[in-house]
Structures are given as C-alpha cells and as structure tokens.
C-alpha cells in the first residue's frame, strides 16, 4: 500500500478528555470551558468534532451537561458536530437537541468483559441493542452505515483479542445493517485500551480490507502504552486515511481498568506526523497546538502531548553551511 | 527488509536524563541517586549502560560528579558500562577512572549551528577534534570503530538536514578512522532534536546501508515532537537492531533550544514494542518499569513514559467468550 495523500481526522478530545477528567469530580470542567475548546477547535481546519457523550449521567456524571454543551456551541458551517450514544436513550437525547449530526453508528465490543463494564451489556444483549439501534435509525431516516469495533486489538481484562473474533463481529454488524436495509460504508477499529502493536494494526486492517475491499477502515488508537503514534504510522502504511484523534492527547476510558492511563493519539502530533510525511490534513498545526494549550489550561495539569512542549516549526531558511 | 529477530538496546537514561534535569540546579540529583539507578538498571537484563558524561563542568555543572558516579557503581559482569566524552580531555578523564568501557567513538554533527552550541566547535574545528580523538584512540590501543552523526535528521536552528550532508559526514568519519588504521563498524544516526519522521528514518538509514552495506546502523531518537516510537518502528522495518533508549523517557539536550522538551525514546516502551512484535531484547519489562518508577522518584516529577501509568501485562488466560 502507498501512504494516503490526505487523511480525515475526527477530533474526539472534547468527548474523550472530559469523561476521564471528571471521575469523582463531575463539575471539574465547566460547561463553558467545554464549549470554549470546541469553538477553538472549529478554527483549526478540523472537519469533524465529537462534542460530548449522551450516556447515563448516573454512570458518567461528568457528561450530564451534554445537552447544555450542544446547545451552547456556536456551530461553524462545514464542520460535522457529532457525539456519542451507546443506546437508544442516548440517541434520542442527541436527536432531540436538533443540533447534532447523528450517525447511524453500530458498535460491537470484541471483549465481553469490557462490554459489560463499559456498555453494561453482555455480548447477546449488545447485539440486541445494535438491532434496536438499527431499527431506530431506520425509523428516523438515518442510514446505519457506520460500524465500529471496540477493544479490537486487546483488552485489559481478557488479553489478546483474536483477529477471527474481530472479523466475525464486523460480519455481524454488516448483517445487522442489512436487516434494516442499510449497508455499512465505514468501520472504525478501536484500540480502546491501548493494546495494539504496529504489526497487529497492519494485520487486522489488512484482514478487514481483504474481506470487505469497499469498506472505509478507520482507526481509534489509545496511547495507553506509548505506541499510539507508531500504530497510526502502521495504519498509514496500510493506506488508512481516517483516524480519531484527541487534541493534547486527552482521554482515557473510565471503565478500562487504569486511572492515569494516557488518552487518544494526540491530534497535533498526528498532524505533525502527516505533515512530515507529506499527507494533507487540512489542519493548521499551529492553531491546533494553541488548542492543546487551551485544553491543558482547562484540565489544569500537564497533558500527554509532547509537541506542546516543543515547537512545530523548522527554521525557514537552512543555514549556509553544507 | 524483515524485522530483526533481536535488538540491542543501549541504556542512556543516566546520562541523558540528568544533564537535562540539572540545568541551573547542578546538585538536584545526588551522586548516590545516580549510582542507585545505574545499579537498578543493571538488574533488568540490559547489556549496555551509559553512566555519565565527561564534559566540561563549567558548561554542564550537573555532570561534574562524573568520576564519583563511575567510582561508586558496583559493576555487574557482562554489562558494558560506557560514558560520553566530546573531546580529548573528556576521553582522558574517562580512561583515568579505569572503570569505563571506552569506545573509539568519532562524532560529527550535521548542523554547524548545533555543533557550535553543543560542542563549542565549528565544522572545521570539529573535524580536527575527531582527527585528534582518532590519534588518541590509536595511542591508547582503542580501535576507532564507532561513528555517530548528531542532528542527522534536522535541527532546531537550521531546519532540514539534507541527506547528502549526512552521507558526506559518514564518509568523512570513515576517512578519519582510516587515517589511524581503523575501520568503522557501527554508525549511530542521532535525531538529537527530535525532527525525524518515519519515512525520513527509512530513507536515511537506507541510504547509509546502501553505500556501506557492512556498517551496523544504530538509531538515537529523541521524542521532542512525539514521533520517537514511530521512528523506532520505522527503523525496525529497515532492520535496524541497535537503539539508544532512556528509561522513563528521560532526557533532552540543554543546548537544543527548548526547555521541557521530551527526552529519548523510552526504554520500557521500546521493550514493550519489541515484545509485541516478537523481537528479543533480553530485558525484563517489569524490572525496567520498576527502574522507570525509580527514575521518576529521583527526578521528582512525572516522566514522559506512558507505559509507567499503565500495565505491561495482558491477562494470562483469555476469557472463554469468543
């Protein structure tokens, strides 16, 4: 495969970051600050921003202000403002705002233990929920065209996730979409707990591509063990051109088993990587670094981003010495 | 190229880390703590440890205790205990300890501006110094067989370093070694300021390999902009099997122009990467993580390592669910 010419980066920082920050301290990040970062991100050239999660406020109280966040953001034309919902209640809440780009997203989780902790459902219940979601999408004229597999590379509770299980789940999602007359166009493989290695990324992406050549494969890579950017490069080597990223490297999952673990692959480092590889992102790197600085102020502690402590610029004119 | 079956990791944390930590505060890290970390590292399975730098104590006062560090370390058989010297005075100091594995190392710097700041020499003076070092090695029966190029991928002051300049400098080092009847066996390409991209690593390594197929190529990768582990993976893809790494990701160069910039590629993350890729390191990952924890205690602030906040273990037995 050749490196892609351009990539689509889906900014997840506002959702990834705060669900983790607010554990045990749900009001730590103010709604106003959440809105402020989303509006700053919209100025960077990023084309998709995940604003928040419509999840159970009893489980994730730090996301209880989802409606307020969505209502408060002054949306910029040309940007896809999305959010997360893990069940029908969440989808209906998102839809009710009238201000969220709803996707017909179907998600399965390749580790049942993680599924039980994160989605509060076992495999069978999770499949049933995806069926219910698919029907709900159909009833609301939303195409069920976007699949994702969580814990697609490994799990803190279950260990290695066999490739065959991931392939089986992608097939299952195709079936569920077909049941409501839809067809999956995209499939995001999520390394929810940061277990992927670069060669595994290449292998699993290759296996999915091999079976479904027309499916657009995306990657959602956590940096729990420091390999996210290497895994992203491995994805690029396989021609992957859709990535979830988080400004400043915010993130971490409250149900993944480790507090203090690093978040998503860092947006500005991904933009920098792409820039150095000659891959177009459409994002202004300096503006994204400024957003990372803002994110760091908002969370009130050092963020994982290394680029933030450095500089994005090589000097303009190389010295005369050769 | 195939991935290597095993890699040689050269632990530079004790040298990389403290030169940076001690800026403006030369006594911040006690000699006893420096010794303690070196002795802990020796228990991990690592085969080479860079203990300290014999550099001008007026320029780098935090390294003024180099002799005391070397004298204090109880050396473990089978480990190569080395150190850094940038000129004849440093080499003689190292030699005088009688306790340092001295290498006939010849180093040129691909950015003259960085060379002036870091080595306090211009290109011509630097070449003359390498000649003097080569003669000194010959006089002490040390083969001048180990080359390195600093700033081989880019420079904070000069920007992009042309590949042709790196090749020219490697050729020059071969000539200098030949002048004293030696032959270079190894060549470390150092991304001293963290400017490399994965594709550039592959290109430059490939170019050096192409011209000198018998030369063992090593990589010294800084993580200034978050790409070190991706660059390391790129090196592995080119078959590179010798890397400088730093426990906990310690490091950063005091003359590189940015305070707070991240250090070297993190040893434990490199070991983890190799483990996941099936590449032997000889290092016990859990013991290395414990060393990273010790390093963090010693420096007294959070270190760049992400693995340190996570876990190195997948659960032993995958769950029954498939």
Interface residues (C-beta under 8 A of the other chain):
Chain A: X3 X111 X112 X113 X123 X154 X155 X156 X157 X158 X159 X160 X162 X165 X194 X195 X197 X198 X199 X200 X223 X224 X225 X226 X227 X229 X230 X232 X233 X234 X258 X260 X261 X262 X266 X269 X272 X273 X276 X277 X302 X304 X305 X306 X307 X309 X310 X311 X312 X314 X315 X316 X317 X318 X319 X321 X322
Chain B: X3 X111 X112 X113 X123 X154 X155 X156 X157 X158 X159 X160 X162 X165 X194 X195 X197 X198 X199 X200 X223 X224 X225 X226 X227 X229 X230 X232 X233 X234 X258 X260 X261 X262 X266 X269 X272 X273 X276 X277 X302 X304 X305 X306 X307 X309 X310 X311 X312 X314 X315 X316 X317 X318 X319 X321 X322
